[in-house]
Amino acid sequence: MDLADRFRGKRCLITGGLGFIGSNLAERLSGYGAWVTVVDSLIEGYGGNLFNVESIKDRVRINISDVRDQSSTNWLVRGQDYLFNLAGTLSHIDSMTDPFTDLEINCRSQLSILESCRKFNPAVKVIFSGTRGQYGRAQYLPVDEKHPLCPTDTNGINNTAGEWYHILYNNVYGIRAVSLRLTNVFGPRHQMRHSRQGYLNWFVRLAIDGEKIQIYGDGAQLRDFNYVDDVVEALLLAGAVDSTNGEIYNLGSGAPVSVVDSARAVLEAAGTGQLDQVPFPEEKKKIEVGDYYADFGKFKQVTGWEPRVSFPEGLRRTVKYYRKNKEQYW
Amino acid sequence: MDLADRFRGKRCLITGGLGFIGSNLAERLSGYGAWVTVVDSLIEGYGGNLFNVESIKDRVRINISDVRDQSSTNWLVRGQDYLFNLAGTLSHIDSMTDPFTDLEINCRSQLSILESCRKFNPAVKVIFSGTRGQYGRAQYLPVDEKHPLCPTDTNGINNTAGEWYHILYNNVYGIRAVSLRLTNVFGPRHQMRHSRQGYLNWFVRLAIDGEKIQIYGDGAQLRDFNYVDDVVEALLLAGAVDSTNGEIYNLGSGAPVSVVDSARAVLEAAGTGQLDQVPFPEEKKKIEVGDYYADFGKFKQVTGWEPRVSFPEGLRRTVKYYRKNKEQYW
């Protein structure tokens, strides 16, 4: 499928569009000649950053608003061909310390966005991003979409409700929707000011700064990383065809890496920093989910998607981006 | 297990305590010599009715408040040994026409109640009532707890989130909690003013009034009915032992009945009314989930529970109750 052809001239709304994945997607869509509107609340610490769209700022419409505000989403969804619904909090820790904010954004706002679509643009196609946190501890590996959902934090519960509203609105109201359950995504444009949204980009910062990368315990737990460009490709493919409507798909790498090996790969890509193994902190143990890697065969079968950027290559590009733009992210 | 022994002198809080199941439970607990507080918002049409506790009104504390009000739940949970957390909306249709209210009550309030417990009474044991609506259309029968969850309405999604918060708080904070996924429950004290909370009690009203009972299509879909006294017994057993903590259990009858046969049984119990088969309405088709009956073997194994009141006997008791107290429910 020629994605450029598919999205040229199309109107695309991206919630969370100033954030990590949203801004990478905006850049790609803008390059295809799509009419892109990015929506972001720029809440401190969530990952939205105006610099993320610096290179395309004259070609995209930037709308600062919060997905919790139904009045603005009522207006913003009108006339859009695609809604890439990526706004959400990602922090497992934050979701436990402030569960209500997590609920408002990841659960209630999703319902509210879908109601906006139902009322003002039922022809839109919605691409939702779920998370591997919905599965909780893996009962078997690799995790496919039939694996039971047993979230181990509030974030996983609220994301599941948010995802299911999409499938429900697809089935009952015909608002075409698809969900991709993302695994650990890394790459340029991720916020670099705290480690609460996933550890790999934080490791990149520590390495660039020549600091110690702390590994809890032996760091043998397996993780499944996707470079952000591959995830952007997957979101576009999921949006491009109607055979994905009402479906839920895993993404994954096909090549899981242990936490300690991922740290070593970061250190190698950066050429600076060092490893520091420490005992596992108690409060992190409670929500540590063990080995995880996904079977993305269902999505590959429908769209042909598979990751193209290797883990070391992705890390090299990431380090290069942040070395060049450090002052925008540190 | 001697439940009277177990609950005598215990402090029990029942949310939704003026409603159908809650008030039947309150009566049983009060008879055991427990200190019962019933909490209910008495929202029009939800099922709360002061007459439901008329026979025990001098022995229970009645607190009119809404579970959405965290300030009152903060106070009410203090000092309680057991929290039977039954407040919730039950209407599939209402959950689609007003999804936000369903979310506030079935999802957000559950988180809020658990936060109240975490802060002011972490030693309480919480018994939550889930629903067969969490499963959606049965992919196999009987439905056990490993069956995938695919809710076909907002109510099923929000109930799932509400249930999972309970399991999460059990696992992470040690707030002991158990969920029973109820199937169709019938019996005395159910509201009788509309049919949006399940059809069987509505059939009882129609039969008592000598009216026609409408069956959509052939009425061959199977349903799984529990008489309310059996459900009360199950809630008490789930609360009584710590081996249920963090677990989810189905209830069921072991003897599914078709919709049309359930109507015939109602007509027989009442001795009045008649059957009327009509075409299936379109908007009901969309959320009709087909045959359903549950495997309750997991719960039976842990507690020994099984239903004691047969379907015809339950219907006779139900008809008798409403014939005697018609003016309180019609």
Chai-1 contact restraints between the chains, C-beta under 6 A:
chainA,res_idxA,chainB,res_idxB,connection_type,confidence,min_distance_angstrom,max_distance_angstrom,comment,restraint_id
A,P99,B,L111,contact,1.0,0.0,6.0,A-B,restraint_1
A,L103,B,R108,contact,1.0,0.0,6.0,A-B,restraint_2
A,R108,B,L103,contact,1.0,0.0,6.0,A-B,restraint_3
A,L111,B,P99,contact,1.0,0.0,6.0,A-B,restraint_4
A,I157,B,A161,contact,1.0,0.0,6.0,A-B,restraint_5
A,I157,B,W164,contact,1.0,0.0,6.0,A-B,restraint_6
A,A161,B,I157,contact,1.0,0.0,6.0,A-B,restraint_7
A,A161,B,A161,contact,1.0,0.0,6.0,A-B,restraint_8
A,W164,B,I157,contact,1.0,0.0,6.0,A-B,restraint_9
A,V172,B,K286,contact,1.0,0.0,6.0,A-B,restraint_10
A,K286,B,V172,contact,1.0,0.0,6.0,A-B,restraint_11
